[in-house]
Amino acid sequence: MPEYKKHNARPDGGYRSSGKGGYHREKSESPRENAENENYIEGRNPVLEALKAGTPIDKLFIQKPVEGKEDHIAGRIAAMAREAGAAVVYCDRRMLDRMSSTGAHQGVIAAASAAAYVEIKDILAASREKGRAPLVVVCDEINDPGNLGAIIRSAEIAGADGVIIPRRRSSGLTPAVHKASAGALSYLPVARCANVASALKELNEAGLWIFGTDATGDKYYYDADFTLPAAIVIGSEGSGMSRLVTESCDFIVKIPMLGKINSLNASAAAAVLLFETLRQRGV
């Protein structure tokens, strides 16, 4: 597969917008919405053993340490979780009590992943082996498991090489996401990044053009050239793409809307762009 080189001139005339809004649905984030009780591993020893066994952990919820008191076991668990790539969230005991189904969490609850994560470089390497222009979907803080699962489903059907999600402020690969993906999660690799802006920089350096989605975009999505090596960014349900993510995009595209409401569900917007990419690539 040839290496894709980028040039100073933008192939579509170079459109960009710094505005927010766009294709989203209001939805708040909470641990109970982002993981299911049956996906929780509760208690210090069970969590330690899960980490030792290499069980994919999405997030570790751990009780805030008491000032002046060191908790070596909790510290070890947190360190192991970070090393395994899990997000570590410190919270008060009341939150852990609400999350717990056993009442014996001992200040530690881990949310296990329904699938293992890969690295961004793995997605790019697999794409090169296919011998065609890469197509990656990047989710900027999609908190609703149903939305994330639906995006993964559309991405797999449309022939995308993988999906990238941030480690924090995003739904992880929970059973709810697996169910909403209708099995697509078993076939499409998902990578997790420290932050979306840095992931877009890595994709940019690999030769991909970054297409952001926003209602204030300068051009309609069907006027964009998706035959290029592409990363499609889908903004969060509540506020669209963040400022740094918007500034990292090469293009900002919009979807025409004639109705009385001016927003579109994130997974629906992703499907529209993905199948336009499929159409343009002549599949």
Residue pairs with C-beta under 8 A, 6 or more apart in sequence:
1 128
1 129
1 130
1 131
1 132
3 207
4 133
4 134
4 206
4 207
4 208
4 228
4 229
5 207
6 204
6 207
6 209
10 250
10 251
11 209
11 225
11 228
12 219
12 223
12 224
12 225
12 251
13 219
14 250
14 251
15 217
15 218
15 219
15 251
15 252
15 253
16 218
16 249
16 250
16 251
16 252
17 212
17 214
17 216
17 217
17 218
17 246
17 252
18 243
18 246
18 247
19 214
19 215
19 216
19 246
20 214
20 216
20 235
20 239
20 240
20 241
20 243
20 246
21 214
21 215
21 216
21 240
21 262
21 263
22 213
22 214
22 215
22 216
22 217
22 235
22 240
22 241
22 254
22 263
22 264
22 269
23 213
23 214
23 215
23 234
23 235
23 240
23 255
23 263
23 264
23 265
23 266
23 268
23 269
24 235
24 236
24 237
24 238
24 239
24 240
24 263
24 264
24 265
24 266
25 144
25 147
25 237
25 263
25 265
25 266
26 237
26 238
27 33
27 143
27 144
27 147
27 237
27 238
28 143
28 238
29 143
29 169
31 59
31 61
31 89
31 91
31 95
31 99
31 111
32 98
32 99
33 143
33 144
33 145
34 59
34 111
34 143
34 145
34 171
34 172
34 174
35 58
35 59
35 111
35 172
35 174
36 174
36 175
36 176
37 99
37 101
38 175
39 111
39 112
39 114
39 174
39 175
40 99
40 100
40 101
40 109
40 110
40 111
40 112
41 47
41 50
41 55
41 57
41 109
41 110
41 111
41 112
42 100
42 101
42 102
42 104
42 105
42 106
42 108
42 109
42 110
43 102
43 104
43 105
43 106
43 108
44 73
44 74
44 77
44 106
44 107
44 108
47 60
47 77
47 108
47 109
47 110
48 76
48 77
48 80
50 57
50 110
50 112
51 57
51 77
51 80
51 81
51 84
51 110
52 80
54 84
55 112
56 84
56 112
56 113
56 115
56 116
56 117
56 173
57 81
57 84
57 86
57 110
57 111
57 112
57 113
58 86
58 87
58 111
58 112
58 113
58 172
58 173
58 174
59 86
59 87
59 88
59 89
59 110
59 111
59 172
60 77
60 78
60 81
60 86
60 87
60 88
60 89
60 108
60 109
60 110
60 111
61 89
61 91
61 95
61 96
61 99
61 108
61 109
61 110
61 111
62 74
62 77
62 78
62 88
62 89
62 90
62 91
62 107
62 108
62 109
63 74
63 90
63 91
63 92
63 93
63 96
63 107
63 108
64 90
64 91
64 92
65 71
65 74
65 75
65 90
71 107
74 107
74 108
77 108
78 88
81 88
81 110
82 88
85 117
85 167
85 192
86 110
87 167
87 168
87 172
93 107
96 105
96 107
96 109
97 103
97 105
99 105
99 109
100 109
111 172
111 174
113 172
113 173
113 174
114 173
114 174
114 175
114 177
114 178
114 185
115 173
115 178
115 185
115 186
115 190
117 173
117 190
117 191
117 192
118 162
118 189
118 190
118 191
119 191
120 164
120 191
120 193
120 199
120 202
120 203
122 162
122 189
122 191
123 136
123 161
123 162
123 164
123 189
123 191
124 134
124 161
124 203
124 206
126 161
126 162
126 189
127 134
127 135
127 136
127 161
127 162
128 134
130 161
132 281
133 227
133 228
133 229
133 230
133 281
134 161
134 206
134 207
134 208
134 229
134 230
134 231
135 158
135 159
135 160
135 161
135 226
135 229
135 230
135 231
135 232
135 274
135 277
136 160
136 161
136 162
136 163
136 164
136 203
136 208
136 230
136 231
136 232
137 151
137 155
137 160
137 162
137 163
137 164
137 231
137 232
137 234
137 270
137 274
138 163
138 164
138 165
138 196
138 199
138 200
138 203
138 231
138 232
138 233
138 234
139 148
139 151
139 163
139 164
139 165
139 166
139 170
139 233
139 234
139 266
140 166
140 196
140 233
140 234
140 235
140 236
140 240
140 241
140 242
140 245
141 166
141 169
141 170
141 196
141 235
141 236
141 242
142 148
142 151
142 165
142 170
142 171
142 234
142 236
142 237
142 266
143 169
143 170
143 171
143 236
143 237
143 238
144 171
144 237
144 266
145 171
145 174
145 176
145 177
145 180
146 176
146 180
146 267
147 171
147 180
147 237
147 265
147 266
147 267
148 165
148 170
148 171
148 177
148 180
148 267
149 176
149 177
149 178
149 179
149 180
149 181
149 182
149 184
149 185
150 180
150 181
150 267
150 270
150 271
151 163
151 234
151 266
151 267
151 270
151 271
152 163
152 177
152 180
152 181
152 184
152 185
152 188
152 190
153 180
153 181
153 182
153 184
154 267
154 270
154 271
154 274
154 275
155 162
155 163
155 184
155 188
155 270
155 274
156 181
156 184
156 187
156 188
157 184
157 274
158 271
158 274
158 275
158 277
158 278
159 278
159 283
160 188
160 274
161 189
162 188
162 189
162 190
162 191
163 188
163 189
163 190
163 191
164 190
164 191
164 192
164 193
164 196
164 199
165 171
165 172
165 190
165 191
165 192
165 193
166 192
166 193
166 194
166 195
166 196
166 199
167 192
167 193
167 194
171 177
172 192
173 185
173 190
177 185
178 185
181 188
191 199
193 199
195 244
196 233
196 242
196 244
196 245
196 248
197 242
197 244
197 245
197 248
200 210
200 231
200 233
200 245
200 248
200 249
201 248
203 210
203 231
204 210
204 248
204 250
207 229
208 229
208 230
208 231
209 228
209 229
209 230
209 231
209 250
209 251
210 231
210 233
210 248
210 249
210 250
210 251
211 224
211 226
211 230
211 231
211 232
211 233
211 249
211 250
211 251
211 252
211 253
211 273
212 233
212 235
212 241
212 245
212 246
212 249
212 251
212 252
212 253
213 221
213 232
213 233
213 234
213 235
213 241
213 252
213 253
213 254
213 255
213 269
213 270
213 273
214 235
214 240
214 241
214 246
214 252
214 253
214 254
215 240
215 254
215 255
215 257
215 262
215 263
216 252
216 254
217 251
217 252
217 253
217 254
218 252
218 254
219 251
219 253
219 254
220 253
220 254
220 255
220 256
221 253
221 254
221 255
221 272
221 273
221 276
222 276
223 253
224 251
224 253
225 280
226 273
226 276
226 277
226 280
226 281
227 280
227 281
230 277
232 270
232 273
232 274
232 277
233 241
233 245
233 249
234 266
234 267
234 269
234 270
235 241
235 242
235 245
235 266
236 242
236 266
237 265
237 266
241 249
246 252
253 273
255 264
255 269
255 272
255 273
257 264
264 272
